[in-house]
Amino acid sequence: MSRFALLSDAQWDLIGGFLPGPTGRKGRPFADARSMVEGIVYRYRTGIAWRDLPATFGAWQTVWAWHHRMAGEGTWDRVLAALTAKADAVGQVDWSLSVDSTITRAHQHATNVTRLTGGFIELQESEHARAA
């Protein structure tokens, strides 16, 4: 088995029906859906740039176009929903969730509040002292 063959036949059977197929129109030959998806998976798994995608998956522009088109059409959302529903039906999904606010941090510049500094607008001064 090649290191570029990322999906087993069982995994492909789960998602293959959601992907586009040949339309029968004349023109450029239709790319193999499985190699396109495996190229997308490889790219996300390794964290490489699209341009560095191995030629095994075809032209990187084609793989990117497939990913971009399927994301825009909602194909990936439908695949995720179907896989999640199937896994939940057989009890493989644990829906418990825990969020701890001690690990949720915001950068010091993440606020939209403008900071007024200098002059008589400082907060240490009371309203009555300013009016007098």
C-alpha positions as CSV (number, residue, x, y, z in Angstrom):
1,M,0.0,0.0,0.0
2,S,1.3,3.4,-0.9
3,R,1.7,6.2,1.6
4,F,-0.5,8.3,-0.6
5,A,-3.5,5.9,-0.4
6,L,-5.2,7.5,2.6
7,L,-8.7,6.1,2.5
8,S,-9.7,2.5,2.9
9,D,-12.4,1.0,0.6
10,A,-14.8,1.0,3.6
11,Q,-14.1,4.7,4.2
12,W,-14.6,5.5,0.6
13,D,-17.9,3.7,0.5
14,L,-19.2,5.9,3.2
15,I,-18.4,9.2,1.4
16,G,-18.2,8.3,-2.3
17,G,-21.9,8.8,-2.9
18,F,-21.8,12.5,-1.8
19,L,-19.1,13.5,-4.3
20,P,-19.7,14.8,-7.8
21,G,-19.4,12.4,-10.7
22,P,-18.9,12.8,-14.5
23,T,-21.7,14.8,-16.2
24,G,-21.1,13.3,-19.7
25,R,-20.5,16.8,-21.1
26,K,-17.7,17.2,-23.7
27,G,-14.5,19.0,-22.7
28,R,-11.8,18.4,-20.1
29,P,-11.7,14.8,-18.7
30,F,-13.3,14.4,-15.3
31,A,-10.8,14.0,-12.5
32,D,-10.9,10.9,-10.3
33,A,-12.9,11.8,-7.2
34,R,-11.1,9.5,-4.9
35,S,-7.6,10.8,-5.8
36,M,-9.0,14.4,-5.4
37,V,-10.3,13.6,-1.9
38,E,-7.2,11.8,-0.9
39,G,-5.2,14.8,-2.1
40,I,-7.3,17.1,0.1
41,V,-6.9,14.7,3.0
42,Y,-3.2,14.5,2.5
43,R,-2.8,18.3,2.3
44,Y,-4.7,18.8,5.6
45,R,-3.0,15.9,7.3
46,T,0.5,17.1,6.5
47,G,-0.1,20.9,6.7
48,I,1.6,21.6,3.4
49,A,0.8,24.3,1.0
50,W,-1.4,23.5,-1.9
51,R,1.5,24.0,-4.3
52,D,3.6,21.4,-2.5
53,L,1.0,18.6,-3.0
54,P,2.7,15.5,-4.5
55,A,2.0,14.9,-8.2
56,T,0.5,11.5,-7.3
57,F,-2.8,13.3,-6.7
58,G,-2.7,15.3,-9.9
59,A,-2.3,19.0,-10.5
60,W,-2.6,20.9,-7.2
61,Q,-4.8,23.5,-8.9
62,T,-7.3,20.7,-9.7
63,V,-7.3,19.4,-6.2
64,W,-7.7,22.9,-4.8
65,A,-10.6,23.6,-7.2
66,W,-12.4,20.4,-6.1
67,H,-12.0,21.4,-2.4
68,H,-13.1,25.0,-3.0
69,R,-16.1,24.0,-5.1
70,M,-17.3,21.3,-2.7
71,A,-16.9,23.6,0.3
72,G,-18.9,26.3,-1.5
73,E,-21.7,23.8,-2.5
74,G,-21.9,22.4,1.0
75,T,-20.7,18.9,0.1
76,W,-18.3,18.7,3.1
77,D,-21.2,19.7,5.4
78,R,-23.4,16.9,4.1
79,V,-20.5,14.4,4.4
80,L,-19.9,15.4,8.0
81,A,-23.6,15.3,8.9
82,A,-24.0,11.8,7.3
83,L,-20.9,10.4,9.0
84,T,-21.9,11.9,12.4
85,A,-25.4,10.5,12.1
86,K,-24.1,7.1,11.2
87,A,-21.6,7.1,14.0
88,D,-24.2,8.3,16.5
89,A,-26.6,5.6,15.4
90,V,-24.2,2.9,16.4
91,G,-23.2,4.7,19.6
92,Q,-19.7,5.8,18.6
93,V,-20.2,9.5,19.4
94,D,-19.8,10.9,22.9
95,W,-21.8,14.1,23.1
96,S,-20.5,15.2,26.4
97,L,-18.7,18.6,26.2
98,S,-16.7,20.6,28.8
99,V,-15.5,24.1,28.4
100,D,-13.2,25.6,31.0
101,S,-13.0,29.3,31.0
102,T,-9.4,29.2,32.4
103,I,-8.1,28.0,29.1
104,T,-10.1,30.5,27.0
105,R,-7.9,33.5,26.7
106,A,-8.1,36.6,24.6
107,H,-5.2,38.7,23.5
108,Q,-4.8,42.0,25.3
109,H,-5.7,43.8,22.0
110,A,-8.8,41.7,21.4
111,T,-11.2,44.2,22.8
112,N,-13.1,46.8,20.8
113,V,-12.9,49.4,23.6
114,T,-10.8,52.5,22.8
115,R,-8.6,53.6,25.6
116,L,-8.6,57.3,26.4
117,T,-5.3,58.4,28.0
118,G,-4.0,61.7,29.1
119,G,-5.7,65.0,29.7
120,F,-8.5,65.6,32.2
121,I,-10.5,62.5,31.1
122,E,-8.6,60.2,33.4
123,L,-11.0,58.0,35.5
124,Q,-9.3,58.9,38.8
125,E,-10.9,62.4,38.8
126,S,-14.5,62.6,40.0
127,E,-17.3,64.3,38.1
128,H,-17.7,66.9,40.9
129,A,-14.0,67.9,40.9
130,R,-14.2,68.5,37.2
131,A,-17.3,70.7,37.3
132,A,-15.8,73.0,40.0
